[in-house]
Amino acid sequence: MTNIISLRNITKIYKGSKNKALDDITLDIREGEFFSLVGTSGSGKSTVLKIISRLEAPTIGRIISPDNIGMVFQLGALFPWLTALDNIIFSMKMKGLKDEKSKETAREYLKMVNLIDFEYKYPRELSGGQRQRVGIARALAVDPDVLLLDEPFSALDPLTANELHLDLLRIWNQTSKTVVLVSHYFEEAVLLSDRVGVLKEGKLIKIIEIDLKRPREIHNQKFISDIKQIESIM
């Protein structure tokens, strides 16, 4: 399988700090896979995403990643003065797409996340889960090579998060996008991913292959074993 992202000996030290946010990380992410990074707060998870997306440059090391990357943030990061439809159209305008085509495509992605009936709603009129669905649709509407998800479900109640997990897996199967998820929930990572990378104090400690058929059952013994393996590392 072809690698779409490669990090080589990545170290990141933020300006004004003596500590390493990332410490000599080498990682390959395969095209079309669902990869997750887990770790406690401050372990460097979000910094890895920022480097992949080129929002941050490494202090040391080199990176190969596509130019066209979509990103979904923890709280959606929608523009409050724009409707759900216009939030998606805005991101497409930034890519130079024409208005009519943008509207058609935006509606297609709202349908994909089951929100076509909410296209004229403003973010304040949407639930947390609905805002995240709009965020996912907005990221996908520019047809990215890689979809980055920065703890997008952490602020949601368990039922809503579970619904979005199912939606995300359905969309991943439909689009064959490469997905990179950051999460501090080990169960979420094992439930969704092909592989899980475990970060601790800026170091990539281990990558665990999740050899389980989907849909996955959280009471499956192998599922529980993978969770315990991650816990033992942390």
NORFEN-V546711 format. One record per residue. N is the residue number from 1. RES is the residue in one letter. SS is DSSP state (h for helix, s for strand, l for the rest). PHI is phi in radians with two decimals (NA if undefined). D_LAST is the distance of its C-alpha to the last C-alpha in Angstrom with 2 decimals. Layout:
n=N res=RES ss=SS phi=PHI d_last=D_LAST
n=N res=RES ss=SS phi=PHI d_last=D_LAST
This chain:
n=1 res=M ss=l phi=NA d_last=29.28
n=2 res=T ss=l phi=-1.31 d_last=29.85
n=3 res=N ss=s phi=-1.42 d_last=27.13
n=4 res=I ss=s phi=-1.79 d_last=27.72
n=5 res=I ss=s phi=-2.31 d_last=25.08
n=6 res=S ss=s phi=-2.37 d_last=24.32
n=7 res=L ss=s phi=-1.91 d_last=22.34
n=8 res=R ss=s phi=-2.23 d_last=23.24
n=9 res=N ss=s phi=0.91 d_last=21.76
n=10 res=I ss=s phi=-1.40 d_last=21.01
n=11 res=T ss=s phi=-2.14 d_last=20.52
n=12 res=K ss=s phi=-2.27 d_last=21.07
n=13 res=I ss=l phi=-2.15 d_last=22.28
n=14 res=Y ss=l phi=-1.28 d_last=23.81
n=15 res=K ss=l phi=-1.00 d_last=27.29
n=16 res=G ss=l phi=1.54 d_last=27.53
n=17 res=S ss=l phi=-2.04 d_last=24.04
n=18 res=K ss=l phi=-1.70 d_last=23.30
n=19 res=N ss=l phi=-1.51 d_last=19.54
n=20 res=K ss=l phi=-1.56 d_last=18.23
n=21 res=A ss=l phi=-1.20 d_last=16.86
n=22 res=L ss=s phi=-2.30 d_last=16.28
n=23 res=D ss=s phi=-2.26 d_last=16.48
n=24 res=D ss=s phi=0.98 d_last=18.44
n=25 res=I ss=s phi=-1.61 d_last=17.10
n=26 res=T ss=s phi=-2.14 d_last=19.13
n=27 res=L ss=s phi=-2.69 d_last=18.95
n=28 res=D ss=s phi=-2.02 d_last=21.66
n=29 res=I ss=s phi=-2.05 d_last=21.97
n=30 res=R ss=s phi=-1.46 d_last=24.78
n=31 res=E ss=l phi=-1.09 d_last=27.72
n=32 res=G ss=l phi=1.51 d_last=27.66
n=33 res=E ss=l phi=-1.57 d_last=24.10
n=34 res=F ss=s phi=-1.85 d_last=21.63
n=35 res=F ss=s phi=-2.03 d_last=18.44
n=36 res=S ss=s phi=-2.14 d_last=15.39
n=37 res=L ss=s phi=-2.01 d_last=12.75
n=38 res=V ss=s phi=-2.15 d_last=9.68
n=39 res=G ss=l phi=2.88 d_last=7.43
n=40 res=T ss=l phi=-1.30 d_last=8.09
n=41 res=S ss=l phi=-1.03 d_last=11.69
n=42 res=G ss=l phi=1.49 d_last=12.81
n=43 res=S ss=l phi=-1.41 d_last=10.39
n=44 res=G ss=l phi=1.91 d_last=13.62
n=45 res=K ss=h phi=-1.01 d_last=13.78
n=46 res=S ss=h phi=-1.18 d_last=17.27
n=47 res=T ss=h phi=-1.12 d_last=18.47
n=48 res=V ss=h phi=-1.05 d_last=18.08
n=49 res=L ss=h phi=-1.08 d_last=20.24
n=50 res=K ss=h phi=-1.11 d_last=22.71
n=51 res=I ss=h phi=-1.27 d_last=23.17
n=52 res=I ss=h phi=-1.03 d_last=23.70
n=53 res=S ss=l phi=-1.47 d_last=26.22
n=54 res=R ss=l phi=1.21 d_last=27.81
n=55 res=L ss=l phi=-1.25 d_last=27.43
n=56 res=E ss=l phi=-2.27 d_last=25.93
n=57 res=A ss=l phi=-1.79 d_last=26.86
n=58 res=P ss=l phi=-1.19 d_last=24.62
n=59 res=T ss=l phi=-1.26 d_last=25.59
n=60 res=I ss=s phi=-2.37 d_last=25.42
n=61 res=G ss=s phi=1.84 d_last=25.31
n=62 res=R ss=s phi=-2.38 d_last=26.87
n=63 res=I ss=s phi=-2.36 d_last=26.25
n=64 res=I ss=s phi=-2.08 d_last=28.23
n=65 res=S ss=l phi=-2.70 d_last=28.09
n=66 res=P ss=l phi=-1.18 d_last=30.91
n=67 res=D ss=l phi=-1.30 d_last=33.00
n=68 res=N ss=l phi=-1.63 d_last=33.06
n=69 res=I ss=s phi=-2.20 d_last=29.71
n=70 res=G ss=s phi=-1.81 d_last=29.31
n=71 res=M ss=s phi=-2.35 d_last=26.71
n=72 res=V ss=s phi=-2.03 d_last=25.85
n=73 res=F ss=l phi=-1.70 d_last=24.51
n=74 res=Q ss=l phi=-1.01 d_last=22.68
n=75 res=L ss=l phi=-1.92 d_last=26.00
n=76 res=G ss=l phi=1.51 d_last=28.31
n=77 res=A ss=l phi=0.96 d_last=30.06
n=78 res=L ss=l phi=-1.43 d_last=33.44
n=79 res=F ss=l phi=-1.35 d_last=36.69
n=80 res=P ss=l phi=-1.18 d_last=38.06
n=81 res=W ss=l phi=-1.56 d_last=41.66
n=82 res=L ss=l phi=-1.97 d_last=41.38
n=83 res=T ss=s phi=-1.22 d_last=41.51
n=84 res=A ss=h phi=-0.98 d_last=38.91
n=85 res=L ss=h phi=-1.08 d_last=41.28
n=86 res=D ss=h phi=-1.24 d_last=41.98
n=87 res=N ss=h phi=-1.06 d_last=38.32
n=88 res=I ss=h phi=-1.26 d_last=37.99
n=89 res=I ss=h phi=-1.06 d_last=41.36
n=90 res=F ss=h phi=-1.01 d_last=40.49
n=91 res=S ss=h phi=-1.12 d_last=37.63
n=92 res=M ss=h phi=-1.30 d_last=40.06
n=93 res=K ss=h phi=-1.06 d_last=42.80
n=94 res=M ss=l phi=-1.11 d_last=40.55
n=95 res=K ss=l phi=-1.66 d_last=40.67
n=96 res=G ss=l phi=1.48 d_last=44.47
n=97 res=L ss=l phi=-1.42 d_last=45.03
n=98 res=K ss=l phi=-1.26 d_last=48.31
n=99 res=D ss=h phi=-0.98 d_last=48.45
n=100 res=E ss=h phi=-1.12 d_last=49.80
n=101 res=K ss=h phi=-1.11 d_last=47.43
n=102 res=S ss=h phi=-1.08 d_last=44.51
n=103 res=K ss=h phi=-1.14 d_last=45.59
n=104 res=E ss=h phi=-1.09 d_last=45.90
n=105 res=T ss=h phi=-1.17 d_last=42.51
n=106 res=A ss=h phi=-1.04 d_last=40.85
n=107 res=R ss=h phi=-1.17 d_last=42.39
n=108 res=E ss=h phi=-1.04 d_last=41.17
n=109 res=Y ss=h phi=-1.33 d_last=37.55
n=110 res=L ss=h phi=-1.12 d_last=38.10
n=111 res=K ss=h phi=-1.11 d_last=39.41
n=112 res=M ss=h phi=-1.06 d_last=36.34
n=113 res=V ss=l phi=-1.75 d_last=34.13
n=114 res=N ss=l phi=1.08 d_last=36.82
n=115 res=L ss=l phi=-2.25 d_last=38.01
n=116 res=I ss=h phi=-1.09 d_last=41.48
n=117 res=D ss=h phi=-1.35 d_last=43.13
n=118 res=F ss=h phi=-2.03 d_last=41.23
n=119 res=E ss=l phi=-1.09 d_last=42.20
n=120 res=Y ss=l phi=-1.76 d_last=44.27
n=121 res=K ss=l phi=-1.45 d_last=41.87
n=122 res=Y ss=s phi=-1.54 d_last=40.36
n=123 res=P ss=h phi=-0.89 d_last=36.65
n=124 res=R ss=h phi=-1.15 d_last=37.65
n=125 res=E ss=h phi=-1.64 d_last=39.25
n=126 res=L ss=l phi=-1.90 d_last=36.18
n=127 res=S ss=l phi=-1.30 d_last=33.27
n=128 res=G ss=h phi=-1.02 d_last=29.70
n=129 res=G ss=h phi=-1.13 d_last=29.20
n=130 res=Q ss=h phi=-1.17 d_last=32.51
n=131 res=R ss=h phi=-1.08 d_last=31.69
n=132 res=Q ss=h phi=-1.18 d_last=28.58
n=133 res=R ss=h phi=-1.08 d_last=30.83
n=134 res=V ss=h phi=-1.09 d_last=33.23
n=135 res=G ss=h phi=-1.06 d_last=30.50
n=136 res=I ss=h phi=-1.17 d_last=29.60
n=137 res=A ss=h phi=-1.07 d_last=33.34
n=138 res=R ss=h phi=-1.10 d_last=33.95
n=139 res=A ss=h phi=-1.17 d_last=31.32
n=140 res=L ss=h phi=-1.36 d_last=32.73
n=141 res=A ss=l phi=-1.14 d_last=36.35
n=142 res=V ss=l phi=-1.57 d_last=36.41
n=143 res=D ss=l phi=0.94 d_last=35.49
n=144 res=P ss=l phi=-1.27 d_last=32.43
n=145 res=D ss=l phi=-1.34 d_last=31.20
n=146 res=V ss=s phi=-2.35 d_last=27.57
n=147 res=L ss=s phi=-1.90 d_last=26.25
n=148 res=L ss=s phi=-1.79 d_last=23.31
n=149 res=L ss=s phi=-2.19 d_last=21.68
n=150 res=D ss=s phi=-1.75 d_last=19.85
n=151 res=E ss=l phi=0.82 d_last=18.27
n=152 res=P ss=l phi=-1.27 d_last=21.77
n=153 res=F ss=l phi=-1.95 d_last=21.26
n=154 res=S ss=l phi=-1.19 d_last=19.12
n=155 res=A ss=l phi=-1.63 d_last=22.36
n=156 res=L ss=l phi=-1.74 d_last=24.01
n=157 res=D ss=l phi=-1.23 d_last=24.60
n=158 res=P ss=h phi=-0.98 d_last=23.07
n=159 res=L ss=h phi=-1.15 d_last=26.46
n=160 res=T ss=h phi=-1.14 d_last=27.08
n=161 res=A ss=h phi=-1.07 d_last=23.64
n=162 res=N ss=h phi=-1.11 d_last=24.30
n=163 res=E ss=h phi=-1.07 d_last=27.73
n=164 res=L ss=h phi=-1.23 d_last=26.42
n=165 res=H ss=h phi=-1.02 d_last=23.93
n=166 res=L ss=h phi=-1.12 d_last=27.04
n=167 res=D ss=h phi=-1.08 d_last=29.06
n=168 res=L ss=h phi=-1.12 d_last=26.59
n=169 res=L ss=h phi=-1.13 d_last=26.49
n=170 res=R ss=h phi=-1.09 d_last=30.29
n=171 res=I ss=h phi=-1.14 d_last=30.72
n=172 res=W ss=h phi=-1.05 d_last=28.48
n=173 res=N ss=h phi=-1.15 d_last=30.64
n=174 res=Q ss=h phi=-1.24 d_last=33.79
n=175 res=T ss=h phi=-1.77 d_last=33.12
n=176 res=S ss=l phi=1.03 d_last=31.03
n=177 res=K ss=l phi=-1.24 d_last=29.26
n=178 res=T ss=s phi=-1.36 d_last=26.17
n=179 res=V ss=s phi=-2.08 d_last=23.47
n=180 res=V ss=s phi=-2.14 d_last=20.31
n=181 res=L ss=s phi=-1.92 d_last=18.22
n=182 res=V ss=s phi=-1.80 d_last=15.60
n=183 res=S ss=s phi=-2.63 d_last=13.78
n=184 res=H ss=l phi=-1.83 d_last=11.14
n=185 res=Y ss=l phi=-1.74 d_last=12.19
n=186 res=F ss=h phi=-1.10 d_last=10.55
n=187 res=E ss=h phi=-1.07 d_last=13.92
n=188 res=E ss=h phi=-1.08 d_last=15.90
n=189 res=A ss=h phi=-1.11 d_last=14.46
n=190 res=V ss=h phi=-1.22 d_last=15.08
n=191 res=L ss=h phi=-1.10 d_last=18.38
n=192 res=L ss=h phi=-1.76 d_last=19.70
n=193 res=S ss=l phi=-1.74 d_last=18.52
n=194 res=D ss=l phi=-1.40 d_last=19.82
n=195 res=R ss=s phi=-2.45 d_last=16.70
n=196 res=V ss=s phi=-2.22 d_last=13.20
n=197 res=G ss=s phi=-1.67 d_last=11.75
n=198 res=V ss=s phi=-1.86 d_last=8.08
n=199 res=L ss=s phi=-1.81 d_last=8.37
n=200 res=K ss=s phi=-2.56 d_last=6.90
n=201 res=E ss=l phi=0.91 d_last=9.90
n=202 res=G ss=l phi=1.43 d_last=12.33
n=203 res=K ss=s phi=-1.91 d_last=11.53
n=204 res=L ss=s phi=-1.49 d_last=11.34
n=205 res=I ss=s phi=-1.37 d_last=9.21
n=206 res=K ss=s phi=-2.81 d_last=10.54
n=207 res=I ss=s phi=-2.01 d_last=12.94
n=208 res=I ss=s phi=-1.90 d_last=13.33
n=209 res=E ss=s phi=-1.35 d_last=16.92
n=210 res=I ss=l phi=-1.72 d_last=17.54
n=211 res=D ss=l phi=-1.64 d_last=20.76
n=212 res=L ss=l phi=-2.35 d_last=22.01
n=213 res=K ss=l phi=-1.25 d_last=25.34
n=214 res=R ss=l phi=-1.75 d_last=25.75
n=215 res=P ss=l phi=-1.24 d_last=26.23
n=216 res=R ss=l phi=-1.73 d_last=23.13
n=217 res=E ss=l phi=-1.90 d_last=23.08
n=218 res=I ss=l phi=-1.17 d_last=20.03
n=219 res=H ss=l phi=-1.64 d_last=21.41
n=220 res=N ss=l phi=-1.10 d_last=21.68
n=221 res=Q ss=h phi=-1.10 d_last=20.15
n=222 res=K ss=h phi=-1.18 d_last=18.72
n=223 res=F ss=h phi=-1.04 d_last=17.18
n=224 res=I ss=h phi=-1.09 d_last=15.52
n=225 res=S ss=h phi=-1.11 d_last=14.46
n=226 res=D ss=h phi=-1.14 d_last=12.78
n=227 res=I ss=h phi=-1.07 d_last=10.83
n=228 res=K ss=h phi=-1.12 d_last=9.83
n=229 res=Q ss=h phi=-1.10 d_last=8.95
n=230 res=I ss=h phi=-1.12 d_last=6.44
n=231 res=E ss=h phi=-1.05 d_last=5.13
n=232 res=S ss=h phi=-1.16 d_last=5.51
n=233 res=I ss=h phi=-1.28 d_last=3.79
n=234 res=M ss=l phi=-1.28 d_last=0.00
